[in-house]
Amino acid sequence: MKERLSITTALLLVCYGCADQEPSGVSSAAASAGNAVVSTARLDTLIENPSDPDALIAMTRIYSELSAVANAGQDGAGVFIEFLRQKASLEECVAEEGSLITYDNCSVSNGTIDGTLSSSGDDIDFDLSIGVIGSGGTGSLTVHMHRGITLSEALLTGSITYDTTIEGVARYPDGLLFTIHADYVDITLDDVQCPLSGTLRVEQVIREESTGALEAVFGPSCGDVRLSE
């Protein structure tokens, strides 16, 4: 039997299509797919403001939205989001050398950020690890975000992988490793970064076993999305 993780936290969603409400007739997974594209298209804010915790929230939004698409809803998502909301100063542990940004044991609340971001033209590459210790010092969550995207004003391509490890939690006495991988295939964007065409493919793997993949095809208008497995 394929394993599913229960949804135990509200997911952060930005407004897909930049309207006040979710588009009529669009399922939660479809809306989350659109939200994931919008948030990914805003990763350039992290390049512009690498020491700003508000900019780091872009990563948590993508993580949460892809989790919703993959029906993961992992137990650690809420902890991960709250961790990066902390208003700690990161300037002393963030180094910028040309187009390379390095996080070196940056402490925020009950965890750390390590790794690199780099940009070249429209290309953004990332290799970041974020570790969080649970309340009372019990349990740990590690999220490794890696791969890269190509982002222009009107086009998004590339891939993002989140590898998550949970240890020291009673629910998973042997620990838990799961991965969410997303491919962004020729996604065109309007002037508010809403997808107009292209495809988002999301796959979830738990304990080295794929629990299925979902494909979202966008267009022809902002808010239009078709899902298939």
C-alpha positions, 0 to 999 in steps of 0.5 A: 500500500502506498504511504501517505502523510496526513495533513496537520498544518495549514499551508501558506498560499499566495493568491493564484491569479492575484484575485481575492478568492480562489478561481471558481471550479478550481480544485485545491491541488490545481490552485496550489499548482498555480500558487507554486508557479507564482511563488517560484517566479518570485525567487528572484527576491531571494537573490536581491535580498539574501539576508532578509528573512521575508525573502526566505519565505518564498522558499517555504511557500513553494515547499508548502504549495508543492506539498499540497499538489503532491498530497504530502502535507508533511508534519514538519511543514508548519515548523519549517514555515515558522522557522523562516518567519523569525526576524533574526538578522542574517547579515553576519553569516551571509557572504556575497561574492559576485553572483554567489551567495553563501549562508554559513551556519546562519542561526534563526530561532531553533535552527540553522541555514547553510548552503549557496545561491547563485545567479547568472543571467536568468539562471538561479541555482540553489543548494540550501539545507535548513535544519530545525530542532523541535521544541524542548530539543526533541526531534529534528527536521532537515530540508534540503532544497536543490537544483535550479530554474531559469526565470525571465519576465515571461518564462519559467523553466527548470526544477526544484527538489526538496529532500526532507528528513525527520528524526527523533519523532515518536510517530516515526521511530525509525525516522522518515525521508521523503522527497518532493520534486517539481519540473517546470516545463516551458511555463509562460507568465503574464505581467503579474507572474500568473501562468498562461501556458506550460506544465508543472510536474510534481512527484512525491517519494516516501522511503524511496517509493514513489507515491505518484505524480501529478501534472498540471497544464496551464492556460490559455488564461490566468487561472486555467489549469488541468490536472492529470496523474 
